Amino acid sequence: MTAIREAGASQEPTKTTAQVLWSYKEIAAHLKVQPETVRSYRKRGLLPAPDRVEGGKPYWYSNTVRAWIASRSGHREA
């Protein structure tokens, strides 16, 4: 899975997975759904606000996504 790293951050292997930014594509892969489903969640106000927006595209830290998943009743971590 390809992930976007924080702008200006080093590519050191010491980066934790919580600091990796995910796009719709990475979130969808984690949830095992299509990216359009994740876009729909955001349009309906179900997805948390993006942690960063770069070039008009939203990105979330993986720990933000995991916390969101954990907070959804009846849903388990993928």
mmJSON file of the N, C-alpha and C atoms, coordinates in Angstrom:
{"data_MODEL":{"atom_site":{
"group_PDB":["ATOM","ATOM","ATOM","ATOM","ATOM","ATOM","ATOM","ATOM","ATOM","ATOM","ATOM","ATOM","ATOM","ATOM","ATOM","ATOM","ATOM","ATOM","ATOM","ATOM","ATOM","ATOM","ATOM","ATOM","ATOM","ATOM","ATOM","ATOM","ATOM","ATOM","ATOM","ATOM","ATOM","ATOM","ATOM","ATOM","ATOM","ATOM","ATOM","ATOM","ATOM","ATOM","ATOM","ATOM","ATOM","ATOM","ATOM","ATOM","ATOM","ATOM","ATOM","ATOM","ATOM","ATOM","ATOM","ATOM","ATOM","ATOM","ATOM","ATOM","ATOM","ATOM","ATOM","ATOM","ATOM","ATOM","ATOM","ATOM","ATOM","ATOM","ATOM","ATOM","ATOM","ATOM","ATOM","ATOM","ATOM","ATOM","ATOM","ATOM","ATOM","ATOM","ATOM","ATOM","ATOM","ATOM","ATOM","ATOM","ATOM","ATOM","ATOM","ATOM","ATOM","ATOM","ATOM","ATOM","ATOM","ATOM","ATOM","ATOM","ATOM","ATOM","ATOM","ATOM","ATOM","ATOM","ATOM","ATOM","ATOM","ATOM","ATOM","ATOM","ATOM","ATOM","ATOM","ATOM","ATOM","ATOM","ATOM","ATOM","ATOM","ATOM","ATOM","ATOM","ATOM","ATOM","ATOM","ATOM","ATOM","ATOM","ATOM","ATOM","ATOM","ATOM","ATOM","ATOM","ATOM","ATOM","ATOM","ATOM","ATOM","ATOM","ATOM","ATOM","ATOM","ATOM","ATOM","ATOM","ATOM","ATOM","ATOM","ATOM","ATOM","ATOM","ATOM","ATOM","ATOM","ATOM","ATOM","ATOM","ATOM","ATOM","ATOM","ATOM","ATOM","ATOM","ATOM","ATOM","ATOM","ATOM","ATOM","ATOM","ATOM","ATOM","ATOM","ATOM","ATOM","ATOM","ATOM","ATOM","ATOM","ATOM","ATOM","ATOM","ATOM","ATOM","ATOM","ATOM","ATOM","ATOM","ATOM","ATOM","ATOM","ATOM","ATOM","ATOM","ATOM","ATOM","ATOM","ATOM","ATOM","ATOM","ATOM","ATOM","ATOM","ATOM","ATOM","ATOM","ATOM","ATOM","ATOM","ATOM","ATOM","ATOM","ATOM","ATOM","ATOM","ATOM","ATOM","ATOM","ATOM","ATOM","ATOM","ATOM","ATOM","ATOM","ATOM","ATOM","ATOM","ATOM","ATOM","ATOM","ATOM","ATOM"],
"id":[1,2,3,4,5,6,7,8,9,10,11,12,13,14,15,16,17,18,19,20,21,22,23,24,25,26,27,28,29,30,31,32,33,34,35,36,37,38,39,40,41,42,43,44,45,46,47,48,49,50,51,52,53,54,55,56,57,58,59,60,61,62,63,64,65,66,67,68,69,70,71,72,73,74,75,76,77,78,79,80,81,82,83,84,85,86,87,88,89,90,91,92,93,94,95,96,97,98,99,100,101,102,103,104,105,106,107,108,109,110,111,112,113,114,115,116,117,118,119,120,121,122,123,124,125,126,127,128,129,130,131,132,133,134,135,136,137,138,139,140,141,142,143,144,145,146,147,148,149,150,151,152,153,154,155,156,157,158,159,160,161,162,163,164,165,166,167,168,169,170,171,172,173,174,175,176,177,178,179,180,181,182,183,184,185,186,187,188,189,190,191,192,193,194,195,196,197,198,199,200,201,202,203,204,205,206,207,208,209,210,211,212,213,214,215,216,217,218,219,220,221,222,223,224,225,226,227,228,229,230,231,232,233,234],
"type_symbol":["N","C","C","N","C","C","N","C","C","N","C","C","N","C","C","N","C","C","N","C","C","N","C","C","N","C","C","N","C","C","N","C","C","N","C","C","N","C","C","N","C","C","N","C","C","N","C","C","N","C","C","N","C","C","N","C","C","N","C","C","N","C","C","N","C","C","N","C","C","N","C","C","N","C","C","N","C","C","N","C","C","N","C","C","N","C","C","N","C","C","N","C","C","N","C","C","N","C","C","N","C","C","N","C","C","N","C","C","N","C","C","N","C","C","N","C","C","N","C","C","N","C","C","N","C","C","N","C","C","N","C","C","N","C","C","N","C","C","N","C","C","N","C","C","N","C","C","N","C","C","N","C","C","N","C","C","N","C","C","N","C","C","N","C","C","N","C","C","N","C","C","N","C","C","N","C","C","N","C","C","N","C","C","N","C","C","N","C","C","N","C","C","N","C","C","N","C","C","N","C","C","N","C","C","N","C","C","N","C","C","N","C","C","N","C","C","N","C","C","N","C","C","N","C","C","N","C","C","N","C","C","N","C","C"],
"label_atom_id":["N","CA","C","N","CA","C","N","CA","C","N","CA","C","N","CA","C","N","CA","C","N","CA","C","N","CA","C","N","CA","C","N","CA","C","N","CA","C","N","CA","C","N","CA","C","N","CA","C","N","CA","C","N","CA","C","N","CA","C","N","CA","C","N","CA","C","N","CA","C","N","CA","C","N","CA","C","N","CA","C","N","CA","C","N","CA","C","N","CA","C","N","CA","C","N","CA","C","N","CA","C","N","CA","C","N","CA","C","N","CA","C","N","CA","C","N","CA","C","N","CA","C","N","CA","C","N","CA","C","N","CA","C","N","CA","C","N","CA","C","N","CA","C","N","CA","C","N","CA","C","N","CA","C","N","CA","C","N","CA","C","N","CA","C","N","CA","C","N","CA","C","N","CA","C","N","CA","C","N","CA","C","N","CA","C","N","CA","C","N","CA","C","N","CA","C","N","CA","C","N","CA","C","N","CA","C","N","CA","C","N","CA","C","N","CA","C","N","CA","C","N","CA","C","N","CA","C","N","CA","C","N","CA","C","N","CA","C","N","CA","C","N","CA","C","N","CA","C","N","CA","C","N","CA","C","N","CA","C","N","CA","C","N","CA","C","N","CA","C","N","CA","C"],
"label_alt_id":[null,null,null,null,null,null,null,null,null,null,null,null,null,null,null,null,null,null,null,null,null,null,null,null,null,null,null,null,null,null,null,null,null,null,null,null,null,null,null,null,null,null,null,null,null,null,null,null,null,null,null,null,null,null,null,null,null,null,null,null,null,null,null,null,null,null,null,null,null,null,null,null,null,null,null,null,null,null,null,null,null,null,null,null,null,null,null,null,null,null,null,null,null,null,null,null,null,null,null,null,null,null,null,null,null,null,null,null,null,null,null,null,null,null,null,null,null,null,null,null,null,null,null,null,null,null,null,null,null,null,null,null,null,null,null,null,null,null,null,null,null,null,null,null,null,null,null,null,null,null,null,null,null,null,null,null,null,null,null,null,null,null,null,null,null,null,null,null,null,null,null,null,null,null,null,null,null,null,null,null,null,null,null,null,null,null,null,null,null,null,null,null,null,null,null,null,null,null,null,null,null,null,null,null,null,null,null,null,null,null,null,null,null,null,null,null,null,null,null,null,null,null,null,null,null,null,null,null,null,null,null,null,null,null],
"label_comp_id":["MET","MET","MET","THR","THR","THR","ALA","ALA","ALA","ILE","ILE","ILE","ARG","ARG","ARG","GLU","GLU","GLU","ALA","ALA","ALA","GLY","GLY","GLY","ALA","ALA","ALA","SER","SER","SER","GLN","GLN","GLN","GLU","GLU","GLU","PRO","PRO","PRO","THR","THR","THR","LYS","LYS","LYS","THR","THR","THR","THR","THR","THR","ALA","ALA","ALA","GLN","GLN","GLN","VAL","VAL","VAL","LEU","LEU","LEU","TRP","TRP","TRP","SER","SER","SER","TYR","TYR","TYR","LYS","LYS","LYS","GLU","GLU","GLU","ILE","ILE","ILE","ALA","ALA","ALA","ALA","ALA","ALA","HIS","HIS","HIS","LEU","LEU","LEU","LYS","LYS","LYS","VAL","VAL","VAL","GLN","GLN","GLN","PRO","PRO","PRO","GLU","GLU","GLU","THR","THR","THR","VAL","VAL","VAL","ARG","ARG","ARG","SER","SER","SER","TYR","TYR","TYR","ARG","ARG","ARG","LYS","LYS","LYS","ARG","ARG","ARG","GLY","GLY","GLY","LEU","LEU","LEU","LEU","LEU","LEU","PRO","PRO","PRO","ALA","ALA","ALA","PRO","PRO","PRO","ASP","ASP","ASP","ARG","ARG","ARG","VAL","VAL","VAL","GLU","GLU","GLU","GLY","GLY","GLY","GLY","GLY","GLY","LYS","LYS","LYS","PRO","PRO","PRO","TYR","TYR","TYR","TRP","TRP","TRP","TYR","TYR","TYR","SER","SER","SER","ASN","ASN","ASN","THR","THR","THR","VAL","VAL","VAL","ARG","ARG","ARG","ALA","ALA","ALA","TRP","TRP","TRP","ILE","ILE","ILE","ALA","ALA","ALA","SER","SER","SER","ARG","ARG","ARG","SER","SER","SER","GLY","GLY","GLY","HIS","HIS","HIS","ARG","ARG","ARG","GLU","GLU","GLU","ALA","ALA","ALA"],
"label_asym_id":["A","A","A","A","A","A","A","A","A","A","A","A","A","A","A","A","A","A","A","A","A","A","A","A","A","A","A","A","A","A","A","A","A","A","A","A","A","A","A","A","A","A","A","A","A","A","A","A","A","A","A","A","A","A","A","A","A","A","A","A","A","A","A","A","A","A","A","A","A","A","A","A","A","A","A","A","A","A","A","A","A","A","A","A","A","A","A","A","A","A","A","A","A","A","A","A","A","A","A","A","A","A","A","A","A","A","A","A","A","A","A","A","A","A","A","A","A","A","A","A","A","A","A","A","A","A","A","A","A","A","A","A","A","A","A","A","A","A","A","A","A","A","A","A","A","A","A","A","A","A","A","A","A","A","A","A","A","A","A","A","A","A","A","A","A","A","A","A","A","A","A","A","A","A","A","A","A","A","A","A","A","A","A","A","A","A","A","A","A","A","A","A","A","A","A","A","A","A","A","A","A","A","A","A","A","A","A","A","A","A","A","A","A","A","A","A","A","A","A","A","A","A","A","A","A","A","A","A","A","A","A","A","A","A"],
"label_entity_id":["1","1","1","1","1","1","1","1","1","1","1","1","1","1","1","1","1","1","1","1","1","1","1","1","1","1","1","1","1","1","1","1","1","1","1","1","1","1","1","1","1","1","1","1","1","1","1","1","1","1","1","1","1","1","1","1","1","1","1","1","1","1","1","1","1","1","1","1","1","1","1","1","1","1","1","1","1","1","1","1","1","1","1","1","1","1","1","1","1","1","1","1","1","1","1","1","1","1","1","1","1","1","1","1","1","1","1","1","1","1","1","1","1","1","1","1","1","1","1","1","1","1","1","1","1","1","1","1","1","1","1","1","1","1","1","1","1","1","1","1","1","1","1","1","1","1","1","1","1","1","1","1","1","1","1","1","1","1","1","1","1","1","1","1","1","1","1","1","1","1","1","1","1","1","1","1","1","1","1","1","1","1","1","1","1","1","1","1","1","1","1","1","1","1","1","1","1","1","1","1","1","1","1","1","1","1","1","1","1","1","1","1","1","1","1","1","1","1","1","1","1","1","1","1","1","1","1","1","1","1","1","1","1","1"],
"label_seq_id":[1,1,1,2,2,2,3,3,3,4,4,4,5,5,5,6,6,6,7,7,7,8,8,8,9,9,9,10,10,10,11,11,11,12,12,12,13,13,13,14,14,14,15,15,15,16,16,16,17,17,17,18,18,18,19,19,19,20,20,20,21,21,21,22,22,22,23,23,23,24,24,24,25,25,25,26,26,26,27,27,27,28,28,28,29,29,29,30,30,30,31,31,31,32,32,32,33,33,33,34,34,34,35,35,35,36,36,36,37,37,37,38,38,38,39,39,39,40,40,40,41,41,41,42,42,42,43,43,43,44,44,44,45,45,45,46,46,46,47,47,47,48,48,48,49,49,49,50,50,50,51,51,51,52,52,52,53,53,53,54,54,54,55,55,55,56,56,56,57,57,57,58,58,58,59,59,59,60,60,60,61,61,61,62,62,62,63,63,63,64,64,64,65,65,65,66,66,66,67,67,67,68,68,68,69,69,69,70,70,70,71,71,71,72,72,72,73,73,73,74,74,74,75,75,75,76,76,76,77,77,77,78,78,78],
"pdbx_PDB_ins_code":[null,null,null,null,null,null,null,null,null,null,null,null,null,null,null,null,null,null,null,null,null,null,null,null,null,null,null,null,null,null,null,null,null,null,null,null,null,null,null,null,null,null,null,null,null,null,null,null,null,null,null,null,null,null,null,null,null,null,null,null,null,null,null,null,null,null,null,null,null,null,null,null,null,null,null,null,null,null,null,null,null,null,null,null,null,null,null,null,null,null,null,null,null,null,null,null,null,null,null,null,null,null,null,null,null,null,null,null,null,null,null,null,null,null,null,null,null,null,null,null,null,null,null,null,null,null,null,null,null,null,null,null,null,null,null,null,null,null,null,null,null,null,null,null,null,null,null,null,null,null,null,null,null,null,null,null,null,null,null,null,null,null,null,null,null,null,null,null,null,null,null,null,null,null,null,null,null,null,null,null,null,null,null,null,null,null,null,null,null,null,null,null,null,null,null,null,null,null,null,null,null,null,null,null,null,null,null,null,null,null,null,null,null,null,null,null,null,null,null,null,null,null,null,null,null,null,null,null,null,null,null,null,null,null],
"Cartn_x":[0.848,0.0,0.895,0.679,1.445,0.837,1.659,1.159,1.938,1.293,1.902,2.493,3.693,4.3,4.124,4.215,4.097,5.071,4.606,5.468,6.647,7.822,9.013,9.553,8.842,9.301,10.372,11.301,12.346,11.759,12.42,11.973,12.636,13.035,13.687,12.761,13.296,12.477,11.946,12.364,11.889,10.494,9.928,8.57,7.612,6.692,5.714,4.563,3.833,2.7,1.626,1.554,0.563,0.846,2.07,2.445,2.304,1.865,1.693,0.325,0.291,-0.98,-1.618,-2.924,-3.692,-4.644,-4.775,-5.757,-7.019,-8.005,-9.206,-8.821,-7.84,-7.437,-6.923,-6.054,-5.507,-6.568,-7.442,-8.53,-9.43,-9.771,-10.634,-9.991,-8.704,-8.016,-8.052,-7.868,-7.889,-9.28,-10.309,-11.689,-12.222,-11.476,-11.9,-13.189,-13.199,-14.306,-13.705,-14.555,-14.098,-13.813,-12.869,-12.595,-13.847,-14.746,-15.967,-16.823,-16.764,-17.494,-16.945,-15.626,-14.994,-15.341,-15.331,-15.737,-17.175,-18.027,-19.421,-19.517,-18.694,-18.673,-18.348,-17.369,-16.98,-18.106,-18.724,-19.821,-20.984,-21.198,-22.301,-21.912,-20.674,-20.216,-19.856,-19.599,-19.281,-17.784,-16.979,-15.522,-15.01,-14.012,-13.474,-12.859,-12.724,-12.087,-10.673,-10.205,-8.838,-7.798,-6.717,-5.614,-4.792,-4.758,-4.025,-4.762,-4.595,-5.078,-3.899,-3.528,-2.394,-2.863,-2.699,-3.132,-4.636,-5.384,-6.824,-7.302,-6.371,-6.731,-6.602,-7.621,-7.58,-6.747,-6.096,-5.319,-5.553,-5.545,-5.745,-4.575,-4.163,-3.169,-3.815,-3.033,-3.582,-4.19,-3.599,-4.174,-5.521,-5.738,-7.041,-8.082,-7.735,-8.656,-8.953,-7.928,-8.146,-9.022,-8.822,-9.668,-11.107,-11.288,-12.633,-13.308,-12.576,-13.136,-13.542,-12.676,-12.951,-14.182,-14.447,-15.572,-16.916,-16.877,-18.113,-18.715,-19.924,-20.552,-20.82,-20.549,-20.802,-19.76,-18.686,-17.635,-16.334,-15.621,-14.348,-13.207,-12.046,-10.818,-10.61,-10.244,-9.987,-8.658],
"Cartn_y":[-1.166,0.0,1.231,2.119,3.349,4.373,5.067,6.093,7.376,8.473,9.789,10.155,10.648,11.084,12.586,13.034,14.441,15.253,16.379,17.254,17.697,17.62,18.049,17.02,15.952,14.923,14.081,13.627,12.775,11.418,10.716,9.389,8.33,8.71,7.807,6.652,5.464,4.323,4.434,5.475,5.649,6.254,6.664,7.2,6.117,6.481,5.495,5.451,4.356,4.234,5.261,5.749,6.76,8.079,8.306,9.551,9.477,8.354,8.184,8.715,9.496,10.044,9.107,8.925,8.081,8.918,8.553,9.163,8.302,8.676,7.842,6.404,6.271,4.949,4.063,4.593,3.804,3.488,4.453,4.202,3.097,3.192,2.187,0.802,0.718,-0.568,-1.136,-0.277,-0.704,-1.222,-0.556,-0.944,-2.037,-2.326,-3.303,-2.858,-1.577,-1.0,-0.22,0.301,1.114,2.547,3.245,4.637,5.519,5.262,6.071,5.922,4.776,4.578,5.509,5.634,6.513,7.97,8.33,9.693,9.965,8.961,9.081,9.305,8.582,8.783,10.239,10.801,12.183,13.146,12.94,13.813,13.784,12.626,12.473,12.875,13.346,13.804,12.681,11.491,10.345,10.186,10.697,10.595,11.823,11.663,12.851,13.837,15.059,16.08,15.627,15.933,15.523,16.196,15.485,16.039,17.023,16.807,17.692,17.746,18.849,18.973,19.483,18.717,19.084,19.082,20.19,20.284,20.067,20.434,20.275,18.864,17.951,16.557,16.306,15.655,15.403,14.167,14.228,13.105,13.007,11.772,11.499,10.688,10.959,10.104,8.755,7.699,6.36,6.2,6.853,6.735,7.448,8.5,9.166,8.214,7.518,6.569,5.415,4.893,3.767,4.178,5.379,5.861,6.027,6.53,6.678,5.317,4.334,2.981,2.435,2.61,2.094,2.764,4.012,4.75,4.408,3.75,3.413,2.162,2.291,1.128,0.035,-1.182,-2.317,-2.542,-1.794,-1.95,-2.325,-3.237,-3.689,-3.224,-3.159,-2.847,-3.899,-3.444,-4.384,-5.064],
"Cartn_z":[0.0,0.0,0.0,-0.905,-0.972,-0.037,0.684,1.6,1.385,1.595,1.473,2.833,2.841,4.091,4.241,5.467,5.77,4.93,4.419,3.632,4.489,3.939,4.644,5.629,5.839,6.776,6.093,6.877,6.317,5.977,5.117,4.728,5.601,6.799,7.727,8.087,8.242,8.635,10.059,10.812,12.177,12.231,11.1,11.084,11.549,12.43,12.872,11.884,11.884,10.965,11.278,12.52,12.884,12.179,11.723,11.069,9.551,9.03,7.598,7.21,6.144,5.668,4.656,4.779,3.876,3.048,1.79,0.9,0.932,0.128,0.002,-0.362,-1.241,-1.727,-0.595,0.256,1.358,2.412,2.686,3.643,3.101,1.826,1.204,1.268,0.985,1.041,2.464,3.446,4.84,5.231,4.743,5.059,4.143,3.078,2.065,1.376,0.993,0.224,-0.94,-1.804,-2.926,-2.452,-3.088,-2.715,-2.773,-3.705,-3.796,-2.533,-1.891,-0.639,0.438,0.509,1.496,1.176,-0.108,-0.496,-0.047,-0.189,0.233,1.745,2.506,3.957,4.281,3.582,3.856,3.475,2.309,1.873,2.855,3.476,4.422,5.843,6.023,7.327,8.288,7.766,8.611,8.849,7.959,8.063,8.819,9.676,10.367,9.368,9.797,8.959,8.617,7.404,7.035,7.934,8.178,8.959,8.136,6.83,5.914,4.594,3.9,2.529,1.719,0.701,-0.147,-1.584,-2.262,-3.653,-3.796,-2.762,-2.782,-2.449,-2.172,-1.863,-0.361,0.229,1.674,2.013,3.161,3.686,5.186,5.688,7.102,7.616,8.868,9.502,9.759,9.642,9.837,11.231,12.243,13.591,13.681,12.9,12.855,12.301,11.232,10.601,11.552,12.193,13.111,14.298,14.827,15.93,15.459,14.252,13.687,13.559,13.051,12.909,14.279,15.264,16.613,17.231,16.854,17.447,16.796,15.656,14.941,15.562,16.095,16.737,15.699,16.093,15.22,14.151,14.159,13.165,13.84,13.204,13.751,12.861,13.443,12.702,11.641,10.456,9.342,9.525],
"occupancy":[1.0,1.0,1.0,1.0,1.0,1.0,1.0,1.0,1.0,1.0,1.0,1.0,1.0,1.0,1.0,1.0,1.0,1.0,1.0,1.0,1.0,1.0,1.0,1.0,1.0,1.0,1.0,1.0,1.0,1.0,1.0,1.0,1.0,1.0,1.0,1.0,1.0,1.0,1.0,1.0,1.0,1.0,1.0,1.0,1.0,1.0,1.0,1.0,1.0,1.0,1.0,1.0,1.0,1.0,1.0,1.0,1.0,1.0,1.0,1.0,1.0,1.0,1.0,1.0,1.0,1.0,1.0,1.0,1.0,1.0,1.0,1.0,1.0,1.0,1.0,1.0,1.0,1.0,1.0,1.0,1.0,1.0,1.0,1.0,1.0,1.0,1.0,1.0,1.0,1.0,1.0,1.0,1.0,1.0,1.0,1.0,1.0,1.0,1.0,1.0,1.0,1.0,1.0,1.0,1.0,1.0,1.0,1.0,1.0,1.0,1.0,1.0,1.0,1.0,1.0,1.0,1.0,1.0,1.0,1.0,1.0,1.0,1.0,1.0,1.0,1.0,1.0,1.0,1.0,1.0,1.0,1.0,1.0,1.0,1.0,1.0,1.0,1.0,1.0,1.0,1.0,1.0,1.0,1.0,1.0,1.0,1.0,1.0,1.0,1.0,1.0,1.0,1.0,1.0,1.0,1.0,1.0,1.0,1.0,1.0,1.0,1.0,1.0,1.0,1.0,1.0,1.0,1.0,1.0,1.0,1.0,1.0,1.0,1.0,1.0,1.0,1.0,1.0,1.0,1.0,1.0,1.0,1.0,1.0,1.0,1.0,1.0,1.0,1.0,1.0,1.0,1.0,1.0,1.0,1.0,1.0,1.0,1.0,1.0,1.0,1.0,1.0,1.0,1.0,1.0,1.0,1.0,1.0,1.0,1.0,1.0,1.0,1.0,1.0,1.0,1.0,1.0,1.0,1.0,1.0,1.0,1.0,1.0,1.0,1.0,1.0,1.0,1.0,1.0,1.0,1.0,1.0,1.0,1.0],
"B_iso_or_equiv":[0.0,0.0,0.0,0.0,0.0,0.0,0.0,0.0,0.0,0.0,0.0,0.0,0.0,0.0,0.0,0.0,0.0,0.0,0.0,0.0,0.0,0.0,0.0,0.0,0.0,0.0,0.0,0.0,0.0,0.0,0.0,0.0,0.0,0.0,0.0,0.0,0.0,0.0,0.0,0.0,0.0,0.0,0.0,0.0,0.0,0.0,0.0,0.0,0.0,0.0,0.0,0.0,0.0,0.0,0.0,0.0,0.0,0.0,0.0,0.0,0.0,0.0,0.0,0.0,0.0,0.0,0.0,0.0,0.0,0.0,0.0,0.0,0.0,0.0,0.0,0.0,0.0,0.0,0.0,0.0,0.0,0.0,0.0,0.0,0.0,0.0,0.0,0.0,0.0,0.0,0.0,0.0,0.0,0.0,0.0,0.0,0.0,0.0,0.0,0.0,0.0,0.0,0.0,0.0,0.0,0.0,0.0,0.0,0.0,0.0,0.0,0.0,0.0,0.0,0.0,0.0,0.0,0.0,0.0,0.0,0.0,0.0,0.0,0.0,0.0,0.0,0.0,0.0,0.0,0.0,0.0,0.0,0.0,0.0,0.0,0.0,0.0,0.0,0.0,0.0,0.0,0.0,0.0,0.0,0.0,0.0,0.0,0.0,0.0,0.0,0.0,0.0,0.0,0.0,0.0,0.0,0.0,0.0,0.0,0.0,0.0,0.0,0.0,0.0,0.0,0.0,0.0,0.0,0.0,0.0,0.0,0.0,0.0,0.0,0.0,0.0,0.0,0.0,0.0,0.0,0.0,0.0,0.0,0.0,0.0,0.0,0.0,0.0,0.0,0.0,0.0,0.0,0.0,0.0,0.0,0.0,0.0,0.0,0.0,0.0,0.0,0.0,0.0,0.0,0.0,0.0,0.0,0.0,0.0,0.0,0.0,0.0,0.0,0.0,0.0,0.0,0.0,0.0,0.0,0.0,0.0,0.0,0.0,0.0,0.0,0.0,0.0,0.0,0.0,0.0,0.0,0.0,0.0,0.0],
"pdbx_formal_charge":[null,null,null,null,null,null,null,null,null,null,null,null,null,null,null,null,null,null,null,null,null,null,null,null,null,null,null,null,null,null,null,null,null,null,null,null,null,null,null,null,null,null,null,null,null,null,null,null,null,null,null,null,null,null,null,null,null,null,null,null,null,null,null,null,null,null,null,null,null,null,null,null,null,null,null,null,null,null,null,null,null,null,null,null,null,null,null,null,null,null,null,null,null,null,null,null,null,null,null,null,null,null,null,null,null,null,null,null,null,null,null,null,null,null,null,null,null,null,null,null,null,null,null,null,null,null,null,null,null,null,null,null,null,null,null,null,null,null,null,null,null,null,null,null,null,null,null,null,null,null,null,null,null,null,null,null,null,null,null,null,null,null,null,null,null,null,null,null,null,null,null,null,null,null,null,null,null,null,null,null,null,null,null,null,null,null,null,null,null,null,null,null,null,null,null,null,null,null,null,null,null,null,null,null,null,null,null,null,null,null,null,null,null,null,null,null,null,null,null,null,null,null,null,null,null,null,null,null,null,null,null,null,null,null],
"auth_seq_id":[1,1,1,2,2,2,3,3,3,4,4,4,5,5,5,6,6,6,7,7,7,8,8,8,9,9,9,10,10,10,11,11,11,12,12,12,13,13,13,14,14,14,15,15,15,16,16,16,17,17,17,18,18,18,19,19,19,20,20,20,21,21,21,22,22,22,23,23,23,24,24,24,25,25,25,26,26,26,27,27,27,28,28,28,29,29,29,30,30,30,31,31,31,32,32,32,33,33,33,34,34,34,35,35,35,36,36,36,37,37,37,38,38,38,39,39,39,40,40,40,41,41,41,42,42,42,43,43,43,44,44,44,45,45,45,46,46,46,47,47,47,48,48,48,49,49,49,50,50,50,51,51,51,52,52,52,53,53,53,54,54,54,55,55,55,56,56,56,57,57,57,58,58,58,59,59,59,60,60,60,61,61,61,62,62,62,63,63,63,64,64,64,65,65,65,66,66,66,67,67,67,68,68,68,69,69,69,70,70,70,71,71,71,72,72,72,73,73,73,74,74,74,75,75,75,76,76,76,77,77,77,78,78,78],
"auth_comp_id":["MET","MET","MET","THR","THR","THR","ALA","ALA","ALA","ILE","ILE","ILE","ARG","ARG","ARG","GLU","GLU","GLU","ALA","ALA","ALA","GLY","GLY","GLY","ALA","ALA","ALA","SER","SER","SER","GLN","GLN","GLN","GLU","GLU","GLU","PRO","PRO","PRO","THR","THR","THR","LYS","LYS","LYS","THR","THR","THR","THR","THR","THR","ALA","ALA","ALA","GLN","GLN","GLN","VAL","VAL","VAL","LEU","LEU","LEU","TRP","TRP","TRP","SER","SER","SER","TYR","TYR","TYR","LYS","LYS","LYS","GLU","GLU","GLU","ILE","ILE","ILE","ALA","ALA","ALA","ALA","ALA","ALA","HIS","HIS","HIS","LEU","LEU","LEU","LYS","LYS","LYS","VAL","VAL","VAL","GLN","GLN","GLN","PRO","PRO","PRO","GLU","GLU","GLU","THR","THR","THR","VAL","VAL","VAL","ARG","ARG","ARG","SER","SER","SER","TYR","TYR","TYR","ARG","ARG","ARG","LYS","LYS","LYS","ARG","ARG","ARG","GLY","GLY","GLY","LEU","LEU","LEU","LEU","LEU","LEU","PRO","PRO","PRO","ALA","ALA","ALA","PRO","PRO","PRO","ASP","ASP","ASP","ARG","ARG","ARG","VAL","VAL","VAL","GLU","GLU","GLU","GLY","GLY","GLY","GLY","GLY","GLY","LYS","LYS","LYS","PRO","PRO","PRO","TYR","TYR","TYR","TRP","TRP","TRP","TYR","TYR","TYR","SER","SER","SER","ASN","ASN","ASN","THR","THR","THR","VAL","VAL","VAL","ARG","ARG","ARG","ALA","ALA","ALA","TRP","TRP","TRP","ILE","ILE","ILE","ALA","ALA","ALA","SER","SER","SER","ARG","ARG","ARG","SER","SER","SER","GLY","GLY","GLY","HIS","HIS","HIS","ARG","ARG","ARG","GLU","GLU","GLU","ALA","ALA","ALA"],
"auth_asym_id":["A","A","A","A","A","A","A","A","A","A","A","A","A","A","A","A","A","A","A","A","A","A","A","A","A","A","A","A","A","A","A","A","A","A","A","A","A","A","A","A","A","A","A","A","A","A","A","A","A","A","A","A","A","A","A","A","A","A","A","A","A","A","A","A","A","A","A","A","A","A","A","A","A","A","A","A","A","A","A","A","A","A","A","A","A","A","A","A","A","A","A","A","A","A","A","A","A","A","A","A","A","A","A","A","A","A","A","A","A","A","A","A","A","A","A","A","A","A","A","A","A","A","A","A","A","A","A","A","A","A","A","A","A","A","A","A","A","A","A","A","A","A","A","A","A","A","A","A","A","A","A","A","A","A","A","A","A","A","A","A","A","A","A","A","A","A","A","A","A","A","A","A","A","A","A","A","A","A","A","A","A","A","A","A","A","A","A","A","A","A","A","A","A","A","A","A","A","A","A","A","A","A","A","A","A","A","A","A","A","A","A","A","A","A","A","A","A","A","A","A","A","A","A","A","A","A","A","A","A","A","A","A","A","A"],
"auth_atom_id":["N","CA","C","N","CA","C","N","CA","C","N","CA","C","N","CA","C","N","CA","C","N","CA","C","N","CA","C","N","CA","C","N","CA","C","N","CA","C","N","CA","C","N","CA","C","N","CA","C","N","CA","C","N","CA","C","N","CA","C","N","CA","C","N","CA","C","N","CA","C","N","CA","C","N","CA","C","N","CA","C","N","CA","C","N","CA","C","N","CA","C","N","CA","C","N","CA","C","N","CA","C","N","CA","C","N","CA","C","N","CA","C","N","CA","C","N","CA","C","N","CA","C","N","CA","C","N","CA","C","N","CA","C","N","CA","C","N","CA","C","N","CA","C","N","CA","C","N","CA","C","N","CA","C","N","CA","C","N","CA","C","N","CA","C","N","CA","C","N","CA","C","N","CA","C","N","CA","C","N","CA","C","N","CA","C","N","CA","C","N","CA","C","N","CA","C","N","CA","C","N","CA","C","N","CA","C","N","CA","C","N","CA","C","N","CA","C","N","CA","C","N","CA","C","N","CA","C","N","CA","C","N","CA","C","N","CA","C","N","CA","C","N","CA","C","N","CA","C","N","CA","C","N","CA","C","N","CA","C","N","CA","C","N","CA","C","N","CA","C","N","CA","C"],
"pdbx_PDB_model_num":[1,1,1,1,1,1,1,1,1,1,1,1,1,1,1,1,1,1,1,1,1,1,1,1,1,1,1,1,1,1,1,1,1,1,1,1,1,1,1,1,1,1,1,1,1,1,1,1,1,1,1,1,1,1,1,1,1,1,1,1,1,1,1,1,1,1,1,1,1,1,1,1,1,1,1,1,1,1,1,1,1,1,1,1,1,1,1,1,1,1,1,1,1,1,1,1,1,1,1,1,1,1,1,1,1,1,1,1,1,1,1,1,1,1,1,1,1,1,1,1,1,1,1,1,1,1,1,1,1,1,1,1,1,1,1,1,1,1,1,1,1,1,1,1,1,1,1,1,1,1,1,1,1,1,1,1,1,1,1,1,1,1,1,1,1,1,1,1,1,1,1,1,1,1,1,1,1,1,1,1,1,1,1,1,1,1,1,1,1,1,1,1,1,1,1,1,1,1,1,1,1,1,1,1,1,1,1,1,1,1,1,1,1,1,1,1,1,1,1,1,1,1,1,1,1,1,1,1,1,1,1,1,1,1]
}}}
